[in-house]
Amino acid sequence: DAQLATKRELRAATFLQSTHTETDPATGRVVTRAGRRVLQYGSFYDYQRHVIDLAQEVEPMPSDLEAVIDRLIALQALPRDKRPDTCIVNVYDRGDTIPPHVDDLAYPRPFCTLSLLSDSPMYFGTHIEPLGASRYGAPVQIALPRRSVLVLNAGLGADVTKHCIPPVAERRISLTFRRMPDDARAAVARRRLDEEHLQAQAAALDAEFRPPPRVLSLADAVQHRQQPPRR
């Protein structure tokens, strides 16, 4: 929460407050609703344009999330050759939801979601009916218990069927791990190298122009202390 509350401490587009639009079936009006809070690590996904936007800078993957990925691979939840390099952290307060969607097909499959803090259902269907007030009707519901991992593989489950989270009853956090497409991963790696190069250049310039510290002998120090104060 401290990180969420101090957005300025995170790089550029790492944090965002999500919104979504839905049509009220009773009135036909399009309503914009605030939703979950989102942290994106590794790369930025633009939910409005539905593209990976490499021009937006986000924080690199933290070591704690890398450790979670190591554990998922060790448990064979994810294949080693499809190791994720991005993570979306969704923070749901009571009543928050995520609307029906299919994860962008640009991301290689499989990908997975780790549920934390509380249980929640997830709805699936090629057609999910909006019922208003961020509620949905879907042909399939599965339970996502706290600390469970849902893996979506290529095919019907990940590429065709939509999924959504209805309004949550309790506070919930989910971690969605995905692997960037090859071109995006290469571009992010180049930018990281450029940043490291610029930081090294800045450090070298700083060291070159920083005045050397003055070294006082013991006699100098004693004389300095004995001088009367200036008035």
C-alpha positions as CSV (number, residue, x, y, z in Angstrom):
1,D,0.0,0.0,0.0
2,A,2.9,2.4,0.7
3,Q,4.1,1.8,-2.9
4,L,0.6,2.3,-4.3
5,A,0.1,5.5,-2.3
6,T,3.4,7.0,-3.4
7,K,3.2,6.7,-7.1
8,R,6.0,9.2,-7.6
9,E,8.5,6.7,-6.3
10,L,7.7,4.3,-9.1
11,R,9.0,4.7,-12.6
12,A,6.7,6.4,-15.0
13,A,3.8,4.1,-16.0
14,T,4.4,1.4,-13.4
15,F,1.3,2.3,-11.5
16,L,-2.2,3.1,-12.9
17,Q,-5.8,3.3,-11.7
18,S,-7.8,1.2,-14.1
19,T,-11.2,2.1,-15.4
20,H,-13.6,0.3,-17.7
21,T,-16.8,1.1,-19.6
22,E,-20.0,-1.0,-19.6
23,T,-23.5,-0.6,-21.0
24,D,-26.2,-0.5,-18.4
25,P,-28.8,-3.1,-19.8
26,A,-31.7,-1.2,-18.1
27,T,-31.0,2.2,-19.6
28,G,-28.6,1.5,-22.5
29,R,-26.2,4.2,-21.2
30,V,-22.5,3.7,-21.3
31,V,-21.0,4.0,-17.9
32,T,-17.3,4.4,-16.9
33,R,-16.4,2.8,-13.7
34,A,-13.2,2.9,-11.6
35,G,-11.7,-0.5,-11.0
36,R,-8.7,-2.2,-9.5
37,R,-5.3,-0.7,-9.0
38,V,-2.5,-2.0,-11.3
39,L,1.2,-2.3,-11.1
40,Q,3.1,-3.4,-14.3
41,Y,6.6,-4.7,-14.2
42,G,8.9,-5.6,-17.1
43,S,6.8,-3.9,-19.8
44,F,3.7,-1.7,-20.1
45,Y,0.4,-3.0,-21.6
46,D,-2.0,-0.2,-22.8
47,Y,-5.5,-1.3,-21.9
48,Q,-7.1,1.4,-23.9
49,R,-5.3,0.7,-27.2
50,H,-4.7,-3.0,-26.5
51,V,-1.0,-3.0,-27.4
52,I,2.3,-3.5,-25.6
53,D,3.6,0.1,-25.5
54,L,7.4,0.0,-25.3
55,A,7.6,3.8,-25.2
56,Q,6.1,3.7,-21.6
57,E,8.8,3.0,-19.0
58,V,8.0,0.7,-16.1
59,E,10.0,-0.8,-13.3
60,P,12.0,-4.0,-14.1
61,M,10.9,-7.2,-12.5
62,P,11.7,-7.2,-8.7
63,S,13.8,-10.0,-7.3
64,D,10.8,-11.2,-5.2
65,L,8.7,-11.7,-8.3
66,E,11.7,-13.5,-10.0
67,A,11.8,-15.8,-7.0
68,V,8.0,-16.6,-7.4
69,I,8.7,-17.4,-11.1
70,D,11.5,-19.7,-10.1
71,R,9.1,-21.6,-7.8
72,L,6.4,-21.8,-10.5
73,I,8.9,-23.3,-12.9
74,A,10.2,-25.7,-10.2
75,L,6.6,-26.9,-9.6
76,Q,6.3,-27.3,-13.4
77,A,3.4,-24.9,-13.5
78,L,5.2,-23.1,-16.3
79,P,7.8,-24.4,-18.8
80,R,11.4,-23.2,-18.3
81,D,11.7,-22.1,-22.0
82,K,8.7,-19.8,-21.6
83,R,9.9,-18.1,-18.5
84,P,7.8,-15.0,-17.9
85,D,9.5,-11.6,-18.0
86,T,6.5,-9.4,-17.1
87,C,4.1,-9.3,-14.2
88,I,0.8,-7.5,-13.7
89,V,-0.2,-7.0,-10.1
90,N,-3.9,-6.4,-9.7
91,V,-5.0,-5.0,-6.4
92,Y,-8.8,-5.4,-5.8
93,D,-10.7,-3.7,-3.1
94,R,-14.1,-5.0,-2.1
95,G,-16.5,-4.6,-5.1
96,D,-13.7,-4.2,-7.7
97,T,-13.8,-6.3,-10.9
98,I,-12.1,-7.0,-14.2
99,P,-14.3,-7.1,-17.3
100,P,-14.5,-10.0,-19.8
101,H,-11.4,-10.2,-22.0
102,V,-9.0,-12.5,-23.8
103,D,-5.3,-11.8,-23.0
104,D,-3.5,-10.3,-26.0
105,L,-2.5,-13.0,-28.4
106,A,0.9,-11.3,-28.8
107,Y,1.9,-12.9,-25.5
108,P,3.1,-16.5,-25.9
109,R,1.2,-19.1,-24.1
110,P,1.0,-20.4,-21.4
111,F,0.6,-17.7,-18.8
112,C,-0.6,-17.9,-15.3
113,T,-2.3,-16.0,-12.5
114,L,-1.5,-16.4,-8.8
115,S,-4.4,-15.5,-6.4
116,L,-3.6,-14.0,-3.0
117,L,-5.3,-12.7,0.2
118,S,-8.8,-14.2,-0.6
119,D,-10.8,-16.6,-2.7
120,S,-12.6,-15.5,-5.8
121,P,-14.5,-17.0,-8.7
122,M,-13.5,-16.5,-12.3
123,Y,-16.1,-16.6,-15.1
124,F,-15.4,-18.1,-18.6
125,G,-17.3,-18.1,-21.8
126,T,-17.1,-17.1,-25.5
127,H,-20.1,-14.9,-24.6
128,I,-20.3,-13.3,-21.2
129,E,-23.5,-11.3,-20.6
130,P,-23.3,-7.9,-18.8
131,L,-25.9,-7.7,-16.1
132,G,-25.1,-4.1,-15.0
133,A,-23.3,-2.8,-11.9
134,S,-20.1,-4.8,-13.0
135,R,-22.0,-8.1,-12.7
136,Y,-21.8,-10.8,-15.4
137,G,-23.6,-13.9,-16.5
138,A,-21.3,-16.7,-17.8
139,P,-21.7,-20.4,-18.7
140,V,-18.7,-21.5,-16.6
141,Q,-17.4,-20.5,-13.2
142,I,-14.3,-21.9,-11.5
143,A,-13.1,-21.1,-8.0
144,L,-9.7,-19.5,-7.5
145,P,-8.8,-20.2,-3.9
146,R,-6.2,-18.1,-2.1
147,R,-2.7,-19.1,-3.1
148,S,-3.9,-21.1,-6.1
149,V,-2.3,-20.8,-9.6
150,L,-4.4,-20.8,-12.7
151,V,-2.5,-21.7,-15.9
152,L,-4.0,-20.9,-19.3
153,N,-2.5,-22.8,-22.2
154,A,-2.7,-22.1,-26.0
155,G,-6.1,-23.1,-27.5
156,L,-9.7,-22.6,-26.5
157,G,-8.9,-21.6,-22.8
158,A,-6.4,-18.9,-23.5
159,D,-7.1,-17.8,-27.1
160,V,-10.8,-17.9,-27.6
161,T,-12.7,-18.0,-24.4
162,K,-13.1,-14.8,-22.4
163,H,-12.6,-14.6,-18.7
164,C,-13.5,-12.1,-16.0
165,I,-13.5,-11.5,-12.3
166,P,-16.9,-10.5,-10.8
167,P,-17.0,-8.0,-7.9
168,V,-14.8,-9.4,-5.2
169,A,-16.2,-9.9,-1.7
170,E,-12.9,-9.3,0.0
171,R,-9.6,-7.6,-0.7
172,R,-7.7,-9.6,-3.3
173,I,-4.3,-9.4,-5.1
174,S,-3.5,-11.3,-8.2
175,L,-0.1,-11.7,-10.0
176,T,-0.3,-12.5,-13.7
177,F,3.0,-13.6,-15.2
178,R,3.4,-13.5,-19.0
179,R,6.3,-13.6,-21.4
180,M,6.9,-10.8,-23.8
181,P,6.9,-11.4,-27.5
182,D,10.5,-11.8,-28.9
183,D,10.6,-8.3,-30.5
184,A,9.3,-6.6,-27.4
185,R,11.7,-8.5,-25.2
186,A,14.7,-7.5,-27.4
187,A,13.6,-3.8,-27.4
188,V,13.3,-3.8,-23.6
189,A,16.7,-5.4,-23.3
190,R,18.3,-2.8,-25.6
191,R,16.7,0.0,-23.5
192,R,18.0,-1.5,-20.3
193,L,21.5,-1.6,-21.8
194,D,21.3,2.0,-22.9
195,E,20.1,3.1,-19.4
196,E,23.1,1.2,-17.8
197,H,25.5,2.8,-20.3
198,L,24.1,6.3,-19.5
199,Q,24.3,5.7,-15.8
200,A,27.9,4.6,-16.1
201,Q,28.8,7.7,-18.1
202,A,27.1,10.0,-15.6
203,A,29.0,8.3,-12.7
204,A,32.3,8.7,-14.6
205,L,31.6,12.4,-15.2
206,D,30.6,12.9,-11.6
207,A,33.8,11.3,-10.4
208,E,35.9,13.4,-12.8
209,F,34.5,16.7,-11.8
210,R,34.0,16.1,-8.1
211,P,36.7,18.0,-6.1
212,P,39.1,15.7,-4.2
213,P,38.5,15.7,-0.4
214,R,40.9,18.0,1.6
215,V,43.1,16.0,3.9
216,L,44.1,17.8,7.1
217,S,47.1,17.0,9.1
218,L,46.7,16.8,12.9
219,A,48.5,20.1,13.2
220,D,46.1,21.7,10.7
221,A,43.1,20.4,12.6
222,V,44.4,21.7,16.0
223,Q,45.2,25.2,14.4
224,H,41.7,25.3,12.8
225,R,40.0,24.6,16.2
226,Q,42.1,27.3,17.9
227,Q,41.1,30.0,15.5
228,P,38.6,32.5,17.1
229,P,35.1,32.6,15.5
230,R,34.5,35.3,12.9
231,R,32.1,38.1,13.8
